[in-house]
Structures are given as structure tokens and as C-alpha cells.
Amino acid sequence: MMHPDLMKCFDLTGRSALVTGSARGIGLEIARTLRMAGASLMLTDLDLDATRKAAADVGPDVGALRCDVSDPQSVRDLAAAIGACPDILINNAGVGREGQTRDTSDDDWRFVISVNLDGVFYCCRTFGAAMAERGSGNIVNIGSMCGFIVTKPWGGPAYHASKAGVHMLTKTFACKWAKSGVRVNAVAPGYIATNMTSNPNPTRVELTPVGRLGRTEEIANVVQFLASDASSYMTGAVLSVDGGYTSW
């Protein structure tokens, strides 16, 4: 028999959420899922037109703003434009550049680190601090299985380093704000079917125990769990959602 309060644990009605990098892919799917769970939403991405289109796709009352998470002033401007600090922050914005170590240019290294790692730090620093001052809040960062292991085919040093950094930022902020009513967790996806993987390397599928790429909704569902009261005793966790890839 289902406990009468079980589904209420997953309900986000009355809560506001900000999702970065939400114009497409995993971020957009996360936005859809949080919306279905009842949250009010603000989407943000670099491409404002694409973000507005995504917001209209998610719902008629979903907001859209431009933000470059790699720029701390842009993040501060975003916070000022939103006004009240959201109840939930999803740090999804991320980029990747593949290549051997010797082929990684200075610009490629800085680009990936600035978006994937600096961006998470800037958003956590700005919104997480406001949550801690308020006494409540929930942050979910999107890391990667590349933060745990070196993947095959080689994914590039900057991406691996940035995602390992995201995992440690998650744990650091979780400990810092645990007694302030703020939870900070992360999801570490494996290879997911998005526009970035429209022609997936067969090796990636072969090396994934379940034998397929993940679906964006399979990441979004875990994010929604972490954003809800169903995970109320979890903070500092990094959940692998990778089809078993890191179990080899």
C-alpha cells in the first residue's frame, strides 16, 4: 500500500526554480520535468532567442533571461533581474572540447573551465549565499562520469578536470551550507542522447553496460528527485546516472 504522503515528497508546487543552460538538451528536459512537478521556472542560456523559444515550449508563464555563467557580472545581473532568490538552482550549463592533451589550446582549456567550473562556482556563490542567508534552498549541479574516470574515447583534459571540480564544489558547498538549510547535490550523467551526440561513437555504446545511450528524461528525473523533499537527507551526494559505465 502506497504511503499517502509519498507523492507529496516529489511535489514542487509553490517553489521557484532557475535552470542554467536550458535552451536545449538536458537543461530543457530538466525544465520540463520541474514544471510537471509544479515548480515555477526561469530559464537562462547564452542565446536569448533560443531560451525564449524553449520557455514557450515548457509553458506560457515560464521566464527567459540571457546569462553567460562564465562571467561573474553576468551572473550578478541575472540575480538582480530575477529579484527574489529562487528556491531551486540547477547548474546545467556546460560545454565540451575533445582532443588529445597536446592538442588542447590555451583558449580551449580556458573556455571549458570557465563555463563548466567557474560558472558553477559563480552561480553557487551568488544564489547559494542568498539561499543560506534566507535559511532554505536546494542546488543541483550537473557533473559527469568524466569527473570520476577517464572515459573511452578520450574526452579531453579540460572536460574531465572541470567535471571533477564540479563534484568537489558540490561537496564543499554542501558542507558549508548544511546547517543553513541549503542542500547541494550533483548528478553525474554518462553518455546521453542529445544534439551533441547525434552520431554517437559506437565504442561509447559498447562500453556502456546497458548497451545504449541515456535519455535526457532519465537525467531530469534524478534531478527532480534531488530538487524535491524526497531527498531531504541528502547533501554532498554525486549520483551516477550512466547506464553502469563507471561500474566496470
C-alpha positions as CSV (number, residue, x, y, z in Angstrom):
1,M,0.0,0.0,0.0
2,M,1.4,3.4,-1.0
3,H,2.0,5.8,1.8
4,P,-0.4,8.8,1.4
5,D,2.4,11.3,1.6
6,L,4.7,9.6,-0.8
7,M,3.9,11.6,-3.9
8,K,3.8,14.8,-1.9
9,C,7.6,14.4,-1.3
10,F,8.2,14.8,-5.1
11,D,5.8,17.8,-5.5
12,L,7.4,21.2,-6.2
13,T,4.3,23.2,-6.3
14,G,4.9,26.7,-4.9
15,R,8.6,26.6,-5.4
16,S,10.6,28.6,-7.9
17,A,13.5,27.1,-10.0
18,L,16.3,28.6,-12.1
19,V,17.9,26.3,-14.7
20,T,21.0,27.4,-16.5
21,G,21.9,26.1,-20.0
22,S,18.2,25.3,-20.5
23,A,17.7,26.3,-24.1
24,R,18.1,22.7,-25.3
25,G,19.2,19.2,-24.4
26,I,19.4,18.1,-20.8
27,G,18.7,21.5,-19.4
28,L,15.5,21.9,-21.4
29,E,14.3,18.4,-20.3
30,I,15.1,19.3,-16.7
31,A,13.0,22.4,-17.1
32,R,10.1,20.4,-18.5
33,T,10.3,17.9,-15.6
34,L,10.4,20.5,-12.9
35,R,7.5,22.2,-14.5
36,M,5.5,19.0,-14.5
37,A,6.3,18.7,-10.8
38,G,4.7,22.1,-10.2
39,A,7.7,24.4,-10.0
40,S,7.6,28.0,-11.4
41,L,10.5,28.4,-13.8
42,M,13.1,30.8,-15.1
43,L,15.3,29.5,-17.9
44,T,18.6,31.1,-18.8
45,D,21.2,30.5,-21.6
46,L,23.6,32.4,-23.8
47,D,21.2,32.5,-26.8
48,L,18.2,34.6,-25.6
49,D,16.0,33.9,-28.6
50,A,16.6,30.1,-28.2
51,T,15.9,30.5,-24.5
52,R,12.6,32.3,-25.1
53,K,11.6,29.6,-27.6
54,A,12.4,26.9,-25.0
55,A,10.5,28.8,-22.3
56,A,7.4,29.0,-24.5
57,D,7.7,25.3,-25.2
58,V,7.8,24.5,-21.5
59,G,4.9,26.7,-20.5
60,P,3.1,30.0,-21.1
61,D,4.3,31.5,-17.8
62,V,7.9,30.4,-17.9
63,G,10.5,33.2,-17.8
64,A,13.6,33.5,-20.0
65,L,16.8,35.6,-19.5
66,R,20.2,35.6,-21.0
67,C,23.2,34.8,-18.9
68,D,26.9,34.0,-19.5
69,V,27.7,31.9,-16.5
70,S,31.4,32.2,-17.1
71,D,31.1,36.0,-16.4
72,P,30.6,36.8,-12.7
73,Q,29.0,40.1,-13.5
74,S,26.5,38.4,-15.9
75,V,25.5,36.1,-13.0
76,R,25.1,39.0,-10.6
77,D,23.0,40.8,-13.3
78,L,20.9,37.7,-13.6
79,A,20.3,37.6,-9.9
80,A,19.3,41.3,-9.9
81,A,16.9,40.7,-12.8
82,I,15.2,37.8,-11.1
83,G,14.8,39.6,-7.8
84,A,13.9,37.1,-5.2
85,C,16.3,34.2,-4.9
86,P,14.9,31.0,-6.4
87,D,14.1,28.0,-4.1
88,I,15.9,25.7,-6.5
89,L,19.0,26.2,-8.7
90,I,20.0,23.8,-11.4
91,N,23.6,24.4,-12.6
92,N,23.4,22.7,-16.0
93,A,25.3,25.0,-18.4
94,G,28.3,23.2,-19.8
95,V,30.5,22.8,-22.9
96,G,32.9,20.2,-24.2
97,R,36.0,20.2,-26.4
98,E,37.5,16.9,-27.3
99,G,41.2,16.3,-28.2
100,Q,44.5,14.9,-27.0
101,T,46.3,16.8,-24.3
102,R,48.9,18.1,-26.7
103,D,46.2,19.5,-29.0
104,T,44.4,21.4,-26.2
105,S,45.0,25.1,-26.8
106,D,45.1,27.7,-24.1
107,D,41.8,29.1,-25.4
108,D,40.1,25.7,-25.4
109,W,41.3,25.0,-21.9
110,R,40.0,28.3,-20.5
111,F,36.7,28.1,-22.4
112,V,35.8,24.7,-20.9
113,I,37.0,25.5,-17.4
114,S,35.3,28.9,-17.4
115,V,31.9,27.6,-18.3
116,N,31.9,24.2,-16.6
117,L,33.7,25.0,-13.4
118,D,33.8,28.8,-13.0
119,G,30.2,29.0,-14.0
120,V,29.1,26.6,-11.3
121,F,31.1,28.4,-8.7
122,Y,29.8,31.9,-9.7
123,C,26.2,30.7,-9.6
124,C,26.6,28.8,-6.3
125,R,28.4,31.8,-4.8
126,T,25.7,34.2,-5.9
127,F,22.5,32.2,-5.4
128,G,23.7,29.8,-2.7
129,A,24.8,32.5,-0.4
130,A,21.4,34.2,-0.8
131,M,19.7,30.9,0.0
132,A,21.9,30.4,3.1
133,E,21.0,33.9,4.3
134,R,17.3,33.1,3.8
135,G,17.7,29.7,5.5
136,S,16.5,27.5,2.7
137,G,17.4,26.4,-0.8
138,N,18.3,23.5,-3.0
139,I,21.1,23.3,-5.6
140,V,21.7,20.5,-8.1
141,N,24.8,20.6,-10.2
142,I,25.3,18.7,-13.4
143,G,28.7,16.9,-13.2
144,S,29.7,13.9,-15.3
145,M,31.0,10.4,-15.1
146,C,34.1,12.1,-16.6
147,G,34.5,13.6,-13.1
148,F,35.2,10.1,-11.8
149,I,37.0,8.3,-14.6
150,V,38.9,8.9,-17.8
151,T,36.4,7.8,-20.5
152,K,36.9,6.0,-23.8
153,P,37.1,7.5,-26.3
154,W,39.2,10.2,-24.7
155,G,37.1,13.2,-23.8
156,G,39.8,15.9,-23.3
157,P,41.6,17.0,-20.2
158,A,39.7,20.2,-19.6
159,Y,36.3,18.5,-19.6
160,H,37.5,15.8,-17.2
161,A,39.1,18.3,-14.9
162,S,36.2,20.7,-14.9
163,K,33.6,18.0,-14.0
164,A,35.8,16.6,-11.2
165,G,35.9,20.2,-10.0
166,V,32.1,20.4,-10.1
167,H,31.9,17.3,-7.9
168,M,34.2,18.8,-5.3
169,L,32.5,22.2,-5.4
170,T,29.2,20.3,-4.7
171,K,30.7,18.6,-1.6
172,T,32.4,21.8,-0.5
173,F,29.2,24.0,-0.6
174,A,27.1,21.2,0.8
175,C,29.3,21.1,3.9
176,K,29.5,24.9,4.1
177,W,25.7,25.5,4.0
178,A,24.3,22.2,5.5
179,K,23.3,23.9,8.8
180,S,21.9,26.9,6.9
181,G,19.0,24.9,5.3
182,V,20.6,24.6,1.9
183,R,21.2,21.3,0.2
184,V,23.8,20.9,-2.6
185,N,23.9,17.7,-4.7
186,A,25.0,16.7,-8.1
187,V,24.2,14.3,-10.9
188,A,26.9,12.6,-12.9
189,P,25.5,11.6,-16.3
190,G,27.0,9.1,-18.7
191,Y,26.6,9.3,-22.4
192,I,23.2,10.9,-23.1
193,A,21.4,11.2,-26.5
194,T,21.4,14.9,-27.3
195,N,22.3,17.0,-30.3
196,M,25.9,16.8,-29.2
197,T,25.8,13.0,-29.6
198,S,23.6,12.8,-32.7
199,N,26.2,10.5,-34.3
200,P,27.5,8.6,-31.2
201,N,30.8,6.8,-31.3
202,P,29.9,3.1,-31.3
203,T,32.5,2.5,-28.7
204,R,30.6,4.6,-26.2
205,V,27.5,2.4,-26.6
206,E,29.6,-0.8,-26.5
207,L,31.3,0.3,-23.3
208,T,28.0,1.1,-21.6
209,P,26.7,-2.0,-19.8
210,V,23.1,-1.4,-20.7
211,G,24.0,-1.1,-24.3
212,R,22.5,2.2,-25.2
213,L,22.8,6.0,-24.7
214,G,20.8,7.5,-21.9
215,R,17.7,9.6,-22.5
216,T,17.5,13.2,-21.3
217,E,14.4,12.5,-19.2
218,E,16.5,9.8,-17.3
219,I,18.7,12.6,-16.1
220,A,15.9,15.0,-15.5
221,N,14.0,12.5,-13.3
222,V,17.0,12.2,-11.0
223,V,17.4,16.0,-10.9
224,Q,13.8,16.3,-9.9
225,F,14.3,13.8,-7.1
226,L,17.2,15.7,-5.7
227,A,15.3,19.0,-6.0
228,S,12.4,17.6,-4.0
229,D,11.8,16.7,-0.4
230,A,12.1,13.0,-1.3
231,S,15.9,13.5,-1.0
232,S,15.7,15.6,2.2
233,Y,18.5,13.9,4.0
234,M,20.9,14.1,1.0
235,T,23.5,16.7,0.6
236,G,27.0,16.5,-0.9
237,A,26.0,13.5,-2.9
238,V,27.0,12.9,-6.5
239,L,24.7,10.4,-8.2
240,S,25.9,8.4,-11.2
241,V,23.3,8.0,-14.0
242,D,25.5,6.4,-16.6
243,G,24.0,3.0,-17.6
244,G,26.6,1.3,-15.5
245,Y,29.6,2.8,-17.3
246,T,31.6,3.5,-14.1
247,S,30.8,0.1,-12.7
248,W,33.4,-1.7,-14.9
